[in-house]
Amino acid sequence: MLQLIKTENFIEENDKWLNSFEAAEYLRISVGALRNMTCNGRLPFYKLGRRNRYLLSDLRNTLMSERRGRIYGN
């Protein structure tokens, strides 16, 4: 099985890559806001030539790490 090495752990082969427009749509923010978050180091990204690519799992993990408030059980 081929495994691509990521900076901290392994990338799943079936993990989905997104371009800037798709990543902004997933996060429901503008492309400009996505670029700001990328430049400020708040979002992990990968370069392919001159273009940024984002892993869906990285975006999901970033969202979960930014969660605020409590979750109340039944």
N, C-alpha and C positions, 0 to 999 in steps of 0.2 A: 504494500500500500504506500503510495506516494504521500508524504507529508511536507507541506511548505512551512518553514519556520517563521514565526512571527516574533516580534521583539521580546514578548514575555511568555507566550505559550504557543500552542499549535493552532494553525488555521485549518478548519474543516474543509475538505474538498468540496462539499456541497454548500458552503457558505456563499452568500450572494454578494457580488460586488455592485456598488452603485456609483453613478457619476454624480456630479454636483447637483444637477437638477432633481434627480431621483432622491438623493439624500435630503435635500431641502424639503421636498414633498413629503417624504416619510416623517421628518421631524415637524412638519407643518410650520416652517419658517421660510423667509425669503432666501434667495441665493446669496444676497449681500450679507445677511445675518449669518449664514453658514460660513461664508468666507471670513467674516470677523471672528467667529468662534474657532475656525481652523488656524488663523494667524495668531490668535491669542493662546493657542495651545490647549483649548478646552475640548477639541475633538481630534481623535486620532485619524490620520489619513495616510495614504500611500501615493507616491508619484509614479505616473506612467507617462514618460516624456514630459510634456509641459502640463499635463492634466492631473487633477486630483481624483483619487478613487477612494471610496469608503466601504468598509465592511459592514454589512447589516448588523452583525453581532456586536461590533464595536459601538454602533449608534445605539442599539438596544441597551447595552451595558452602561453607556454614558447616561442615558435617560434614567435607568434604575438607580444609578449612583447619585443622581441629583434629586431624588425623591424627598419630599418634605412632609411633615405631619405624622400623625399616628394612624395605625390601622387597628380598628377596634373589632374584636371577635364577638361572636354571638353569646 
